[in-house]
Amino acid sequence: MIPSSDRYWLKNAHVPVALIENSNFSAQTREGLCLVDLEIAEGKISQIIPASGNNPEVAFVDLRKGIVFPGFVDMHTHLDKGHIWERSPNLDGTFDNALATAIADSQQYWREEDVYRRMEFGIKCSYARGTTAIRTHIDSFGEQADISFGVFKSLQKEWADRVILQAVSLVSLDYYQTPEGVALADKVAEVGGILGGVAYMNPDLDSQLDAVFSLAKERGLNLDFHADENGDIDSICLQKIGAAALRNEFAGQIICGHCCSLAVQPQEVVAQTISAIKAANVGVVSLPMCNLYLQDRQALRTPFWRGVTDVHELKQQGIPVAFASDNCRDPFYGFGDHDGLEVFTQAVRIAHLDTPYGDYWCCSVTKTPADLMGLPNLGRIGIGLPADLILFKARYFSELLSRSQSDRIVLRRGKSIDTTLPDYAELDDLVFNA
């Protein structure tokens, strides 16, 4: 379908206005879509004009109002844990059992080949679905940091022309108050990563945060925390992180993932937390699929809440909100396929993001995470930017979000790629012969 020539047009494309960079286009549908023609030349977008009935002299494709997205940006994943469900399932579905099961699996199996093949499997899935950048958290206690960061660096190099990869260290925050934690911060700086960890409520949390912020400032690192992944009304790690950022006069980027407890707290607490993180320029990433799976799970009882944070309230206060895939087929989430469209679809349903989609929320898996990851050329459609696009037959969001869109066309630098997904059988020797 896509011309092989270096110059061609994509005509009659429905594009969310919010995703067109530096444009004067106005929405033509109630969902924030506008109808445009895109010229692709030498792998870049060279023109964006209102859709015209005139056929150009060069090759073109009539998309018939099919929706066009830029490549997805998945800013919170756990590629090192992925695809171990069959050998290490979480049979009661709880967070505590997920944690224990994942730790046991890592201690028994996470050697170089095992981590490499599972991480690359996840990257292959992401690439085929149209993802252009991935940030992965990497379990980093002890010698596992050397193994997994070594694998990450190899994959980052091998996939550099297809997917941008970023890595975040993942340990409990008290670890950074030890010599091993300081050495880990040095390793993160060496590989150009992001300093991260899991914040838990405890009497020493403020001092733990100060230690992390100090290490990050000294090494010029950005920060990415797991915070409040629970339904505990008294869990205010997100607020504590905002306060620590201000206290330490931290100028780098700060991301907080999950932030689930915010949704069960009194409005005065929510207001205090939002005020603190807004002042500290903290971005929030919600993980709707994994947290819907884990949170409020009790045996033989229907769950009462959805596990997502207060995304609408955060948006209304100007705090950037992204959605991401989190875990895939591991003890923390038994499903998932590294698909940005599935993340967006489920986020819309779980967090009531409809409507309109096109004024903000379509940015939450594209432009917003790209900005938070420091990737200003990704997650948007603009003149001079790479033609890294996803073409859907769906013409409206009601069509886009009702089917899997497995027939999507993924363009990289204007050329269609093979969207065949890797076969699960590729991992059978790791999973069933472990």
C-alpha positions in Angstrom: 0.0 0.0 0.0 2.8 2.5 0.9 4.7 3.7 -2.2 8.3 2.6 -2.4 9.4 6.0 -3.7 11.2 8.6 -1.5 8.4 11.1 -2.1 4.7 10.5 -1.8 1.5 11.9 -0.2 -0.8 10.4 2.5 -4.1 12.0 1.6 -7.3 12.4 3.6 -5.7 11.5 7.0 -7.6 12.2 10.2 -5.0 13.5 12.6 -5.6 14.7 16.2 -4.9 18.4 16.2 -3.1 18.2 19.5 -0.4 16.0 17.8 0.4 18.4 15.0 3.4 20.5 15.9 3.2 24.2 15.5 0.0 24.1 13.5 -2.9 26.5 12.9 -5.3 23.6 12.1 -8.7 23.6 13.8 -10.5 20.5 14.8 -13.2 19.4 12.4 -14.8 16.7 14.5 -16.0 16.8 18.1 -13.1 14.4 19.0 -10.4 16.9 18.0 -9.6 15.4 14.5 -8.7 17.4 11.4 -8.5 16.1 7.9 -5.1 16.7 6.3 -2.8 15.7 3.5 0.8 14.8 4.5 3.7 14.9 2.1 6.5 12.4 2.9 9.9 13.2 1.4 13.2 11.3 2.1 11.8 9.9 5.3 10.5 13.1 6.8 7.2 15.0 6.8 7.7 17.8 4.3 4.2 19.3 4.1 1.0 19.2 6.1 -1.9 20.9 4.4 -5.7 20.8 4.6 -7.1 17.8 2.7 -7.6 18.6 -0.9 -9.6 16.8 -3.6 -6.8 17.3 -6.0 -4.5 14.3 -6.8 -0.8 15.1 -6.7 1.5 14.3 -9.6 3.6 12.0 -7.5 2.6 8.8 -5.8 -0.1 9.0 -3.1 -2.3 6.9 -0.8 -5.9 7.8 0.0 -6.3 7.0 3.7 -10.1 7.7 3.5 -10.2 9.5 6.8 -8.1 6.8 8.5 -6.5 8.1 11.8 -2.8 8.7 11.8 -0.8 8.8 15.0 2.9 9.4 15.6 4.9 6.5 17.1 4.0 5.6 20.6 6.3 6.4 23.5 6.1 3.9 26.4 7.8 5.6 29.4 7.2 3.0 32.2 8.0 -0.6 31.5 9.8 -3.5 33.2 11.4 -5.3 30.3 13.7 -7.3 32.6 10.7 -8.9 34.3 8.6 -9.6 31.2 7.3 -12.9 29.9 8.0 -15.1 32.9 4.4 -15.8 33.8 4.4 -19.4 32.7 7.4 -20.3 34.8 6.5 -18.0 37.7 2.8 -17.2 37.9 1.1 -15.1 40.6 -1.7 -17.4 41.4 -3.5 -15.3 44.0 -3.0 -12.1 42.0 -1.9 -9.9 45.0 0.9 -7.3 45.0 2.8 -9.0 47.8 2.8 -12.4 46.1 3.8 -10.7 42.8 6.8 -9.2 44.5 7.9 -12.4 46.2 7.4 -14.4 43.0 9.4 -12.0 40.9 12.3 -11.9 43.4 12.4 -15.7 43.5 12.4 -15.9 39.7 15.2 -13.3 39.5 17.4 -15.2 42.0 17.0 -18.4 40.2 17.0 -17.4 36.5 18.1 -13.9 35.7 21.4 -14.5 34.0 22.6 -12.7 30.9 21.0 -14.8 28.2 17.7 -15.1 30.0 17.4 -11.3 30.6 18.6 -10.5 27.1 16.1 -12.7 25.3 13.1 -11.6 27.3 14.0 -8.0 27.1 14.5 -8.2 23.3 11.2 -10.0 23.0 9.4 -7.1 24.6 11.3 -4.6 22.4 10.3 -6.6 19.3 6.6 -6.5 20.3 6.8 -2.7 21.0 8.5 -2.0 17.6 6.0 -4.0 15.7 3.1 -2.1 17.4 4.6 1.3 16.5 6.6 2.3 19.6 9.5 4.6 19.0 10.9 4.9 22.5 10.8 2.9 25.7 11.9 3.6 29.3 12.4 0.5 31.3 13.0 0.1 35.1 15.7 -2.4 35.9 15.9 -4.3 39.2 19.3 -3.2 40.5 20.2 -4.9 43.8 23.7 -6.3 44.0 25.2 -8.2 41.1 21.9 -8.1 39.2 22.6 -4.4 38.3 25.8 -5.5 36.4 24.0 -8.3 34.6 20.9 -6.3 33.6 22.5 -3.0 32.8 25.1 -4.8 30.7 22.2 -6.4 28.7 20.5 -3.1 28.5 23.6 -1.4 27.0 23.9 -4.1 24.3 20.2 -3.8 23.4 20.3 -0.1 23.4 23.2 -0.2 20.9 21.6 -2.9 18.7 18.2 -1.2 18.5 19.5 2.4 18.3 18.3 3.0 14.7 14.8 1.7 15.5 13.8 2.3 19.2 15.3 4.7 21.7 15.9 2.9 25.0 16.2 4.5 28.5 17.0 2.7 31.7 16.0 3.5 35.3 17.5 1.8 38.4 15.0 0.1 40.6 15.7 -0.5 44.3 14.2 0.5 47.6 15.3 4.0 48.5 17.2 3.0 51.6 19.7 1.2 49.3 21.0 4.7 48.3 22.2 5.2 51.9 24.7 2.4 51.6 28.0 2.2 49.7 26.3 -0.3 47.3 23.7 2.4 46.5 26.3 5.0 45.9 28.1 2.6 43.5 24.7 2.0 41.7 24.3 5.8 41.2 27.7 5.9 39.6 26.8 3.0 37.3 23.6 4.8 36.3 25.6 7.9 35.5 28.1 5.8 33.5 25.4 4.3 31.3 23.5 7.6 30.9 20.4 6.3 32.8 17.9 7.7 35.2 18.2 7.3 39.0 15.1 5.6 40.4 13.6 3.6 43.2 10.5 2.6 45.1 9.3 5.0 47.8 7.6 3.4 50.8 6.1 5.2 53.8 8.5 4.8 56.7 10.0 7.0 59.5 13.2 7.5 57.4 11.6 8.4 54.1 12.6 12.1 54.2 16.3 11.3 54.8 16.1 8.5 52.1 14.8 11.0 49.6 17.4 13.6 50.5 20.1 11.0 49.9 18.6 10.2 46.5 18.3 13.8 45.5 21.8 14.5 46.6 23.2 11.6 44.5 21.2 12.7 41.5 22.4 16.4 41.8 26.0 15.4 42.1 25.9 13.3 39.0 23.5 15.4 36.9 20.8 12.6 36.8 17.1 12.8 36.4 14.8 10.9 38.8 12.0 8.4 38.3 10.2 7.0 41.3 7.6 4.3 42.0 5.3 6.0 44.5 2.1 5.0 46.4 1.3 1.8 44.5 -1.3 0.9 47.0 -4.7 1.9 48.3 -3.5 3.1 51.7 -5.1 6.4 52.6 -2.0 7.3 54.7 0.5 6.7 51.9 1.7 10.2 50.8 5.1 9.4 49.2 4.1 11.5 46.2 3.7 14.5 48.4 6.9 13.7 50.2 8.8 13.6 46.9 7.4 17.0 45.9 8.5 18.5 49.2 12.0 16.9 48.9 12.5 18.2 45.4 11.7 21.7 46.7 13.8 21.3 49.8 16.8 20.1 47.7 16.3 22.7 45.0 16.4 20.0 42.4 16.3 21.3 38.9 16.2 18.0 37.0 13.3 16.1 35.6 11.2 14.1 38.2 8.7 11.4 37.2 6.5 9.6 39.7 4.7 6.4 38.6 1.5 4.8 39.9 0.5 7.3 42.7 -2.6 5.1 43.3 -3.3 6.1 46.9 -4.1 9.7 45.7 -7.4 8.4 44.5 -8.6 7.2 47.9 -7.4 10.2 50.0 -9.4 13.2 51.3 -9.6 16.2 49.0 -7.5 18.4 51.3 -4.7 15.8 51.1 -5.0 15.6 47.4 -4.9 19.4 47.1 -1.7 19.5 49.2 0.0 16.8 47.2 -0.9 18.4 43.8 0.3 21.7 45.0 3.7 20.2 46.1 4.3 18.3 42.9 3.2 21.2 40.7 5.7 23.5 42.4 8.4 20.9 41.9 7.5 20.2 38.2 6.9 16.5 38.8 5.3 14.5 35.9 3.0 11.6 36.6 2.7 8.4 34.7 -0.3 6.2 35.4 -0.3 2.4 34.7 -4.0 1.6 34.4 -3.8 -2.1 33.3 -1.4 -3.3 35.9 -2.9 -1.4 38.7 -6.5 -2.4 37.8 -5.1 -6.0 38.0 -3.4 -5.6 41.4 -5.1 -3.0 43.4 -8.0 -3.7 45.8 -7.6 -7.5 45.2 -9.0 -9.7 47.9 -10.0 -13.3 47.6 -13.7 -13.9 46.9 -14.6 -10.2 46.9 -15.4 -7.9 44.0 -12.9 -4.9 43.8 -14.4 -1.5 44.5 -11.9 0.8 42.9 -9.9 1.0 39.7 -6.3 1.6 40.9 -5.6 4.6 38.8 -4.5 8.0 40.2 -6.4 11.3 39.9 -5.5 11.9 36.3 -8.3 14.4 35.6 -7.4 16.5 38.7 -3.7 16.4 37.8 -4.4 17.5 34.3 -6.7 20.3 35.4 -3.8 21.7 37.5 -1.4 21.6 34.5 0.6 18.6 35.7 1.7 16.4 32.7 0.1 13.0 32.8 1.2 10.0 30.7 0.0 6.4 30.5 2.3 3.4 30.0 2.2 -0.3 29.7 4.2 -1.2 32.9 4.5 -5.0 33.3 3.8 -7.6 30.7 3.1 -11.3 31.3 4.9 -11.4 34.7 3.7 -11.8 38.3 2.6 -8.1 38.5 0.4 -8.4 35.4 -0.4 -11.6 33.7 -1.3 -10.0 30.4 -0.2 -7.2 28.0 1.6 -7.1 24.7 3.6 -3.8 24.7 1.0 -2.1 22.6 0.6 1.7 23.1 -2.9 1.5 21.5 -4.0 -1.0 24.1 -2.7 1.2 26.9 -4.6 4.2 25.5 -7.7 2.2 24.9 -7.8 0.7 28.4 -6.9 4.1 29.9 -9.9 5.7 28.2 -12.2 3.0 29.5 -10.8 2.8 33.0 -10.2 6.5 33.7 -13.1 7.9 31.7 -11.0 9.9 29.3 -13.8 10.3 26.8 -14.5 12.9 25.3 -12.9 14.7 23.6 -9.8 12.5 23.1 -8.0 14.8 20.7 -7.4 17.9 22.9 -5.1 16.2 25.4 -5.5 12.6 26.1 -4.2 11.3 22.8 -0.9 13.0 23.8 -0.7 10.8 26.9 0.9 7.9 25.0 2.8 10.0 22.5 3.8 13.7 22.9 3.6 14.0 26.7 5.8 11.0 27.6 8.2 12.1 24.8 8.5 15.5 26.4 9.0 14.0 29.9 11.7 11.7 28.5 13.5 14.6 26.8 12.7 13.5 23.3 11.3 16.6 21.5 11.2 15.1 18.0 9.1 12.1 19.0 5.4 11.6 19.7 4.2 14.3 17.4 3.6 15.1 13.7 5.3 18.1 12.3 7.1 19.4 9.2 10.7 18.3 9.2 10.2 15.5 11.7 10.8 11.9 10.9 7.8 10.2 9.2 7.5 7.6 12.1 3.8 7.2 11.9 1.0 4.6 12.6 -1.8 4.4 10.0 -5.1 3.0 11.2 -8.1 2.2 9.0 -10.3 3.4 11.8 -11.7 6.9 10.9 -13.0 8.0 14.3 -12.0 7.3 17.9 -15.2 5.1 18.4 -13.8 2.9 15.6 -10.2 3.1 16.8 -10.9 2.0 20.4 -13.4 -0.7 19.5 -11.0 -3.1 17.6 -7.5 -4.2 18.1 -6.3 -2.5 14.9 -4.0 -5.5 14.2 -4.0 -4.4 10.5 -2.3 -1.1 11.3 0.6 0.1 9.1 3.7 1.3 10.9 6.0 3.7 9.1 9.6 4.3 10.0 11.2 7.2 8.1 8.3 6.9 5.6 8.8 3.2 4.9 6.4 0.5 6.1 8.0 -2.1 8.5 7.2 -5.7 9.1 4.6 -5.7 11.9 4.7 -9.5 12.5 4.9 -10.1 16.2 7.5 -12.5 17.7 6.2 -16.0 18.4 5.8 -16.8 22.1 7.5 -20.1 21.2 10.8 -18.3 20.9 10.9 -18.2 24.7 9.8 -21.8 25.3 13.2 -23.1 26.3 13.5 -20.3 28.9 10.0 -20.7 30.3 9.4 -24.5 30.2 12.9 -25.9 30.5 14.0 -23.6 33.3 
